[in-house]
Amino acid sequence: MAEKITSHFSHEIIIDAPAGAVLDYVSNPNSWPEWIAASHEMDSPDRPLEEGDTFIEQWQTRTGPAQLRWKVTKREHPYVWKCETSTPFTGPILITYKVVSLDDGRSLYTRIVSNPDRPKPITEAANKAMNEEAALSLANIKANVEARQAQK
């Protein structure tokens, strides 16, 4: 039996917005192309998705385009949202978004991406690139959510 290969990335940022505003933004897949460089097009309702909803993402990998079919597995507004998909090159992909309300009205947003059964180990270059892309994605989320809050 082959050894199970896993990868786990967790990144967080403080956003000057209520938890509900943060979760509503990130749990609407139509916002993903605004903050994820690899995400190009969505076939999804334009709203925060609920448990059981599905959507399709056109994704650009380092080796070419891919189509990801996602299913939302959990939504506990305004604190948790989870979805999952699978690809031949990564195996299962599990995404969790967590939002914690802070005492000062801001929110701590955490994005967790896990691959619990990868077909091959992640390279150092890919690991570095994923961490850099995550930092940029979180900065984009922060800027976009805070700008939307400022317009209210």
C-alpha positions as a Markdown table, in Angstrom:
| # | Residue | x | y | z |
|---|---|---|---|---|
| 1 | Met | 0.0 | 0.0 | 0.0 |
| 2 | Ala | 1.3 | 3.4 | -1.0 |
| 3 | Glu | 2.1 | 6.0 | 1.8 |
| 4 | Lys | -0.5 | 8.7 | 2.1 |
| 5 | Ile | 0.9 | 12.1 | 1.1 |
| 6 | Thr | -0.7 | 15.2 | 2.5 |
| 7 | Ser | -0.3 | 18.9 | 2.2 |
| 8 | His | -1.9 | 21.6 | 4.4 |
| 9 | Phe | -1.7 | 25.3 | 4.0 |
| 10 | Ser | -3.2 | 27.8 | 6.5 |
| 11 | His | -3.0 | 31.5 | 6.1 |
| 12 | Glu | -4.8 | 34.3 | 8.1 |
| 13 | Ile | -5.3 | 38.0 | 8.0 |
| 14 | Ile | -7.2 | 40.6 | 10.0 |
| 15 | Ile | -9.9 | 42.4 | 8.1 |
| 16 | Asp | -11.7 | 45.6 | 9.2 |
| 17 | Ala | -15.2 | 44.3 | 8.6 |
| 18 | Pro | -17.8 | 42.2 | 10.4 |
| 19 | Ala | -17.5 | 38.4 | 10.1 |
| 20 | Gly | -20.6 | 38.1 | 8.0 |
| 21 | Ala | -19.3 | 40.5 | 5.4 |
| 22 | Val | -16.1 | 38.6 | 5.1 |
| 23 | Leu | -17.7 | 35.1 | 4.9 |
| 24 | Asp | -20.3 | 36.3 | 2.4 |
| 25 | Tyr | -17.6 | 37.7 | 0.1 |
| 26 | Val | -15.3 | 34.6 | 0.1 |
| 27 | Ser | -18.2 | 32.1 | 0.0 |
| 28 | Asn | -19.5 | 33.6 | -3.3 |
| 29 | Pro | -17.3 | 31.8 | -5.9 |
| 30 | Asn | -17.9 | 34.7 | -8.3 |
| 31 | Ser | -15.6 | 36.8 | -6.1 |
| 32 | Trp | -12.7 | 34.3 | -6.5 |
| 33 | Pro | -11.3 | 35.7 | -9.8 |
| 34 | Glu | -11.0 | 39.0 | -8.0 |
| 35 | Trp | -8.6 | 37.6 | -5.4 |
| 36 | Ile | -7.2 | 34.2 | -6.7 |
| 37 | Ala | -4.8 | 34.6 | -9.6 |
| 38 | Ala | -5.4 | 31.0 | -10.8 |
| 39 | Ser | -9.2 | 31.3 | -10.8 |
| 40 | His | -10.5 | 32.6 | -14.2 |
| 41 | Glu | -14.1 | 31.9 | -14.6 |
| 42 | Met | -17.0 | 30.5 | -12.6 |
| 43 | Asp | -20.2 | 28.7 | -13.3 |
| 44 | Ser | -22.0 | 29.5 | -10.1 |
| 45 | Pro | -24.9 | 31.4 | -8.7 |
| 46 | Asp | -23.9 | 35.0 | -7.8 |
| 47 | Arg | -24.4 | 34.7 | -4.1 |
| 48 | Pro | -22.8 | 33.1 | -1.0 |
| 49 | Leu | -23.3 | 29.4 | -1.5 |
| 50 | Glu | -25.0 | 27.1 | 1.0 |
| 51 | Glu | -24.2 | 23.5 | 2.0 |
| 52 | Gly | -25.1 | 21.2 | -0.9 |
| 53 | Asp | -24.6 | 23.8 | -3.6 |
| 54 | Thr | -22.2 | 23.0 | -6.5 |
| 55 | Phe | -20.1 | 25.2 | -8.8 |
| 56 | Ile | -17.5 | 24.9 | -11.6 |
| 57 | Glu | -14.3 | 26.8 | -11.6 |
| 58 | Gln | -12.0 | 27.3 | -14.6 |
| 59 | Trp | -8.6 | 27.2 | -13.1 |
| 60 | Gln | -5.1 | 27.8 | -14.5 |
| 61 | Thr | -2.3 | 25.6 | -13.1 |
| 62 | Arg | 1.4 | 25.8 | -13.8 |
| 63 | Thr | 0.9 | 23.0 | -16.4 |
| 64 | Gly | -2.3 | 24.3 | -18.0 |
| 65 | Pro | -6.0 | 24.8 | -17.6 |
| 66 | Ala | -8.2 | 22.6 | -15.4 |
| 67 | Gln | -11.9 | 22.5 | -14.6 |
| 68 | Leu | -12.8 | 22.0 | -11.0 |
| 69 | Arg | -16.2 | 20.8 | -9.9 |
| 70 | Trp | -16.7 | 21.9 | -6.3 |
| 71 | Lys | -19.3 | 21.0 | -3.7 |
| 72 | Val | -20.1 | 23.0 | -0.6 |
| 73 | Thr | -20.0 | 20.7 | 2.4 |
| 74 | Lys | -20.6 | 23.1 | 5.2 |
| 75 | Arg | -21.8 | 26.6 | 5.9 |
| 76 | Glu | -22.3 | 28.0 | 9.4 |
| 77 | His | -22.8 | 31.7 | 8.8 |
| 78 | Pro | -20.9 | 33.9 | 9.7 |
| 79 | Tyr | -18.1 | 31.7 | 10.9 |
| 80 | Val | -17.3 | 28.6 | 8.7 |
| 81 | Trp | -17.6 | 27.6 | 5.0 |
| 82 | Lys | -16.2 | 24.5 | 3.5 |
| 83 | Cys | -16.0 | 23.0 | 0.0 |
| 84 | Glu | -14.2 | 20.2 | -1.8 |
| 85 | Thr | -13.2 | 19.0 | -5.2 |
| 86 | Ser | -10.7 | 16.5 | -6.6 |
| 87 | Thr | -8.2 | 16.4 | -9.5 |
| 88 | Pro | -5.9 | 13.7 | -10.9 |
| 89 | Phe | -2.8 | 15.8 | -10.2 |
| 90 | Thr | -3.6 | 16.8 | -6.6 |
| 91 | Gly | -6.2 | 14.3 | -5.4 |
| 92 | Pro | -8.9 | 15.7 | -3.1 |
| 93 | Ile | -8.8 | 19.4 | -2.3 |
| 94 | Leu | -10.5 | 20.6 | 0.8 |
| 95 | Ile | -11.0 | 24.3 | 1.5 |
| 96 | Thr | -12.1 | 25.7 | 4.8 |
| 97 | Tyr | -12.8 | 29.4 | 5.4 |
| 98 | Lys | -13.0 | 30.4 | 9.1 |
| 99 | Val | -13.9 | 33.9 | 10.4 |
| 100 | Val | -13.6 | 35.0 | 14.0 |
| 101 | Ser | -15.2 | 38.2 | 15.3 |
| 102 | Leu | -12.7 | 40.3 | 17.2 |
| 103 | Asp | -13.7 | 42.6 | 20.1 |
| 104 | Asp | -12.9 | 45.7 | 18.1 |
| 105 | Gly | -15.4 | 44.9 | 15.2 |
| 106 | Arg | -12.7 | 43.5 | 12.9 |
| 107 | Ser | -12.5 | 39.8 | 11.9 |
| 108 | Leu | -9.7 | 37.3 | 11.8 |
| 109 | Tyr | -10.1 | 35.4 | 8.5 |
| 110 | Thr | -8.3 | 32.0 | 8.0 |
| 111 | Arg | -8.1 | 30.2 | 4.7 |
| 112 | Ile | -7.1 | 26.5 | 4.9 |
| 113 | Val | -6.4 | 24.4 | 1.9 |
| 114 | Ser | -5.7 | 20.7 | 2.4 |
| 115 | Asn | -4.8 | 17.8 | 0.1 |
| 116 | Pro | -5.2 | 14.7 | 2.3 |
| 117 | Asp | -4.3 | 12.2 | -0.4 |
| 118 | Arg | -1.9 | 13.6 | -3.0 |
| 119 | Pro | -0.6 | 11.3 | -5.8 |
| 120 | Lys | 2.9 | 12.8 | -5.3 |
| 121 | Pro | 4.7 | 15.1 | -2.8 |
| 122 | Ile | 4.5 | 18.8 | -3.3 |
| 123 | Thr | 7.8 | 20.3 | -4.5 |
| 124 | Glu | 9.6 | 23.1 | -2.7 |
| 125 | Ala | 9.0 | 25.4 | -5.6 |
| 126 | Ala | 5.3 | 24.7 | -5.6 |
| 127 | Asn | 5.2 | 25.1 | -1.8 |
| 128 | Lys | 6.8 | 28.5 | -2.1 |
| 129 | Ala | 4.5 | 29.6 | -4.9 |
| 130 | Met | 1.4 | 28.5 | -3.0 |
| 131 | Asn | 2.4 | 30.4 | 0.1 |
| 132 | Glu | 3.2 | 33.5 | -2.0 |
| 133 | Glu | -0.2 | 33.2 | -3.9 |
| 134 | Ala | -2.0 | 32.8 | -0.6 |
| 135 | Ala | -0.5 | 35.9 | 0.8 |
| 136 | Leu | -1.5 | 37.9 | -2.3 |
| 137 | Ser | -5.0 | 36.4 | -2.2 |
| 138 | Leu | -5.5 | 37.4 | 1.5 |
| 139 | Ala | -4.3 | 40.9 | 0.8 |
| 140 | Asn | -6.8 | 41.1 | -2.1 |
| 141 | Ile | -9.6 | 39.8 | 0.1 |
| 142 | Lys | -8.8 | 42.4 | 2.8 |
| 143 | Ala | -8.7 | 45.3 | 0.3 |
| 144 | Asn | -11.9 | 44.2 | -1.5 |
| 145 | Val | -14.0 | 43.6 | 1.7 |
| 146 | Glu | -12.8 | 46.8 | 3.4 |
| 147 | Ala | -13.5 | 48.8 | 0.2 |
| 148 | Arg | -17.1 | 47.4 | 0.1 |
| 149 | Gln | -17.6 | 48.2 | 3.8 |
| 150 | Ala | -16.4 | 51.7 | 3.2 |
| 151 | Gln | -19.1 | 52.2 | 0.5 |
| 152 | Lys | -21.9 | 51.3 | 3.0 |
